[in-house]
Amino acid sequence: NTNELAETIVYTPKNDVAKNIPAIVDRKPAGPQSVDQQRAMHDRFEVYLPDDATGIAQVAIGDILTIPDEAGVETECAVVNILDHSFGSWHVEVQK
């Protein structure tokens, strides 16, 4: 159940209207091995979005997610990779 761990974000598809949706935001990027990789991955993280009535039917590269950080400051992030779409959710990588 994604709603148990979800936070509310704003999802804005390209050329469409923004929508508040629940999402699970994994702010800890996958552990790169080198310092250069760590710098490159610093502004990227993964987000799980529901694919149902409360979520998103279609995700595209370049769509914008407005995600609050731990302090509540909202940051716009772009979808840069669609990692998976299964079991009623989208798994995407975003970049600040």
N, C-alpha and C positions, 0 to 999 in steps of 0.2 A: 504494500500500500504506500504509494509515493507521498500521500498527504501527511503521513505520520512524521516524516523527516523533512518535508518540503518547506521552502520559503517562497514568498511571492516575488516574482520578477515581472518585468514588462517585456513582452515579445513583440517586435515590430518587423513583420515581413517586408521585403522590398515592395515598394509601391502599394502598401496596404495600411490598414489601421492597427495601431498598437492595442495589445490585449494583456491584461493582468492574468498570469497563470501560476500555478504551483510548480516548483522545480526543485530538484536536488542539485546543489552546486558543490562540486568537489574542487576546492581551492588549492589542493595540494597536487601539483603536477606530477606526472610519472617521473620517477627518479632517474634523470640523465646521469651519465657516468663522468663527463668532463665538465670543467668550469665553464667552457664556452657553451656547451649544451645547456647548462643550468641558466646562463644569462639569456639564451634564446628562448627557454621555456618559462621564464619568470612571469611573463604577462599572459600565459596561456593556462587554461584549466578546462575541466570537463563539466558538462551539465547534462542532466537527465530531464527530459521534458515529456509530459504525458501526451499520448496520442489518443485522446478521447474527447468527450464533450467539454471538459475543462481545459483542454490543451490545444495542440497544434496538429492539424491534419497533414500538412506538408512543410518540410524544412528545406531551406535553400542556403547555399554558401552566400555569405554577405548579409543575411538577415541580422538584425540587431537585437541583442538582449541587454536590457538595463538591469544591472544586478547591484544590490547594495552590498558593501563590504561589511566587515565585522563591526565597524563603527557607524554603519548606517549611511555612509556616503555612496550615492549611486554612481556607477561607472557604466558607460556604454561599451559593449563588447560585440565583436562581429563573429558570426559562425565562420570558421575557417576549415572545418572538416566534419563530415558526418561519419561517425564511427560505427553506428549500428542503428537499426530500426527493427525492433522485434518486441513481442510480448507487451504491446500497448504503450511503448515508450520510444522516444528518440534519445540517442546518446551522441552528443556533439562536443566538439572541441571549439572553444572560443578564445579570442585574443583581444586584450584591451587595446 
